[in-house]
Each structure stands twice: as structure tokens, then as C-alpha cells.
């Protein structure tokens, strides 16, 4: 009888060890899920299929294969072109963000544009105008001086008479 009990005990122990090894082997299997891309949104639902390439036989960590969806329309809000006037590198930029957060770049406006750089010479025009005005004033002053000299010589303007100074008698 002791031999039968011992034999049953060995068999139970063997089964427990085997089950533990099998369970451990199953637990050591690392799932590797490969999923297709999401389908188009149909009836507000998207689907995909996922397969465990390691064939662990356990769906505990299987990714979701359907989700609700809706058609999101981006609402692009952009800053003004920076800088406002085309710079020497001929590139202007702006930043565009989607106010609806659709997580897409569909129909996103361009954020960089090439432009034609034109050097601004208006300061040069002002300098030339100032020089011309200065030269005109000098010429006018010279003309007035010449006219005054000529008029003094011709007697048009009376000359100032100098009176002799008399000392009073004492």
C-alpha cells in the first residue's frame, strides 16, 4: 500500500512539474501583434485585423480591432508671413495649426514661400533731396550777395554817410 501511495505521489508530483513547465512555457511566449492599417471611416466605424506572429495562443494583449470614428475637417489658422517684407534670403515663413486637431496635414497651406528681395533705396532719395536743397540755398545766398554788391556799386542803395565826430569845446 505504501508503494501505491508513493507511486501516486510521484505521478501527481510529475504532473504538477509538467503542468508548471507547460504553463511557464506559455507565459514566456511574447506576443508580437501585427495589425493592418485602419480602414476608411464607414458608418462612423473603422476596422483592422491583428495577428500574433508568435502564435502564443493568448489574446490577452490583443490590440483593438475596431474603433469609432468621425470625419474631421481641418480648420487651418495661419500667422502672417514673417518677415512682412521679403528679406535678403528671399524666404518668408508662417505657422499654420489646425484648430480642430484632426491630426492630419490634408489641405495644409504652405508654411514657406520664396519671394523676390528688393533693396529699399528710399533713404538714398532723402539724402539726395537734402543735398539738393542745401546746394540751392547756397546758390541763392551767393546770388543775393552778388546782387547786393552790384546794387551798392550802382548806387541803388544809398551809402551810409559817416559824420565826423566833433569834440565839444570846454
C-alpha positions as CSV (number, residue, x, y, z in Angstrom):
1,X,0.0,0.0,0.0
2,X,2.8,2.3,0.8
3,X,4.2,1.6,-2.7
4,X,0.9,2.6,-4.3
5,X,0.7,5.8,-2.3
6,X,4.3,6.6,-3.1
7,X,3.7,5.8,-6.8
8,X,0.6,8.0,-6.9
9,X,2.5,10.8,-5.1
10,X,5.3,10.6,-7.7
11,X,2.7,10.7,-10.6
12,X,1.0,13.7,-9.0
13,X,4.3,15.4,-8.5
14,X,5.4,14.6,-12.1
15,X,2.1,16.1,-13.4
16,X,2.5,19.2,-11.3
17,X,6.0,19.7,-12.5
18,X,4.9,19.1,-16.2
19,X,2.0,21.5,-15.9
20,X,4.2,24.1,-14.3
21,X,6.7,23.7,-17.2
22,X,4.0,23.9,-19.8
23,X,2.4,26.9,-18.0
24,X,5.8,28.6,-17.7
25,X,6.4,28.0,-21.4
26,X,3.1,29.5,-22.3
27,X,3.8,32.5,-20.0
28,X,7.2,33.1,-21.6
29,X,5.7,33.5,-25.1
30,X,6.0,37.1,-26.1
31,X,3.1,38.2,-28.2
32,X,4.0,40.1,-31.4
33,X,0.9,41.6,-32.8
34,X,0.9,42.7,-36.5
35,X,-2.1,44.9,-37.4
36,X,-3.3,46.2,-40.7
37,X,-3.9,49.9,-41.2
38,X,-7.3,51.3,-40.2
39,X,-10.0,51.1,-42.8
40,X,-11.8,54.2,-44.1
41,X,-14.4,55.6,-41.8
42,X,-17.7,53.9,-42.7
43,X,-20.8,54.5,-40.6
44,X,-18.6,56.1,-38.0
45,X,-16.6,52.8,-37.5
46,X,-13.1,51.8,-38.6
47,X,-11.8,48.2,-38.6
48,X,-8.5,46.4,-38.9
49,X,-7.2,42.9,-38.2
50,X,-4.4,41.9,-35.9
51,X,-2.5,38.6,-35.8
52,X,0.1,37.4,-33.3
53,X,3.1,36.4,-35.4
54,X,4.5,34.4,-32.4
55,X,1.2,32.3,-32.2
56,X,1.2,32.4,-28.4
57,X,-2.4,31.4,-28.3
58,X,-3.3,34.1,-25.9
59,X,-5.4,37.1,-26.8
60,X,-4.9,39.0,-23.5
61,X,-2.9,41.8,-25.0
62,X,-4.5,41.8,-28.5
63,X,-4.9,45.4,-29.8
64,X,-8.4,46.8,-30.5
65,X,-9.7,45.9,-34.0
66,X,-12.5,48.4,-34.3
67,X,-13.0,51.9,-33.2
68,X,-15.5,54.7,-33.6
69,X,-14.5,57.5,-36.0
70,X,-15.9,60.7,-37.5
71,X,-15.0,62.8,-40.4
72,X,-12.7,65.5,-39.1
73,X,-12.3,68.6,-41.3
74,X,-9.2,70.6,-40.5
75,X,-9.6,74.3,-39.8
76,X,-6.2,75.8,-40.6
77,X,-5.3,79.0,-38.8
78,X,-2.1,80.7,-40.0
79,X,0.1,83.5,-38.8
80,X,1.1,86.3,-41.2
81,X,4.2,85.9,-43.4
82,X,7.3,86.6,-41.5
83,X,9.1,88.9,-42.2
84,X,6.4,91.1,-43.7
85,X,8.8,92.4,-46.4
86,X,10.9,89.9,-48.4
87,X,14.3,89.5,-46.8
88,X,17.7,89.1,-48.5
89,X,17.4,85.3,-48.3
90,X,14.2,85.5,-50.3
91,X,12.2,83.3,-47.9
92,X,9.2,84.1,-45.8
93,X,7.6,81.7,-43.3
94,X,4.3,81.4,-41.4
95,X,3.0,78.8,-38.9
96,X,-0.3,77.0,-39.6
97,X,-2.2,75.0,-36.9
98,X,-5.4,73.0,-37.1
99,X,-8.0,74.5,-34.7
100,X,-9.9,71.2,-34.9
101,X,-6.9,69.0,-34.1
102,X,-7.7,66.4,-36.8
103,X,-4.1,65.1,-36.7
104,X,-3.7,65.4,-40.5
105,X,-1.8,67.6,-42.9
106,X,-4.6,67.4,-45.5
107,X,-5.0,70.7,-47.3
108,X,-2.5,72.4,-45.0
109,X,-1.4,75.7,-46.5
110,X,2.3,76.1,-47.4
111,X,4.4,77.5,-44.5
112,X,7.3,78.6,-46.5
113,X,7.3,80.7,-49.7
114,X,10.0,82.2,-51.9
115,X,9.8,85.9,-52.6
116,X,11.7,88.5,-54.6
117,X,14.0,90.6,-52.5
118,X,14.0,94.3,-53.5
119,X,16.5,96.6,-51.8
120,X,14.9,99.7,-50.3
121,X,16.6,102.8,-51.6
122,X,14.2,105.4,-50.2
123,X,16.8,106.6,-47.7
124,X,19.1,107.4,-50.6
125,X,16.3,109.6,-52.2
126,X,16.0,111.6,-48.9
127,X,19.8,112.1,-48.8
128,X,19.9,113.3,-52.4
129,X,17.0,115.7,-51.7
130,X,18.7,117.1,-48.7
131,X,21.9,117.7,-50.6
132,X,20.0,119.4,-53.4
133,X,18.1,121.7,-51.0
134,X,21.4,122.6,-49.3
135,X,23.0,123.4,-52.7
136,X,20.0,125.5,-53.8
137,X,20.3,127.5,-50.5
138,X,24.0,128.1,-51.1
139,X,23.3,129.2,-54.7
140,X,20.6,131.6,-53.6
141,X,22.8,133.1,-50.9
142,X,25.5,133.7,-53.4
143,X,23.1,135.3,-55.9
144,X,21.8,137.6,-53.1
145,X,25.3,138.6,-52.2
146,X,26.2,139.3,-55.8
147,X,23.0,141.4,-56.3
148,X,23.8,143.4,-53.1
149,X,27.3,144.1,-54.2
150,X,26.2,145.2,-57.6
151,X,23.5,147.4,-56.2
152,X,25.9,149.1,-53.8
153,X,28.2,149.8,-56.7
154,X,25.5,151.3,-58.9
155,X,24.1,153.5,-56.1
156,X,20.7,151.9,-55.9
157,X,21.1,151.6,-52.2
158,X,22.3,154.8,-50.5
159,X,25.6,154.5,-48.9
160,X,25.8,155.3,-45.3
161,X,27.5,158.6,-44.7
162,X,30.0,158.9,-42.0
163,X,29.8,162.1,-40.0
164,X,32.9,163.4,-38.4
165,X,33.0,163.4,-34.7
166,X,33.3,166.8,-33.1
167,X,34.6,167.1,-29.7
168,X,32.6,169.7,-27.7
169,X,34.6,172.7,-26.6
170,X,35.3,173.2,-23.0
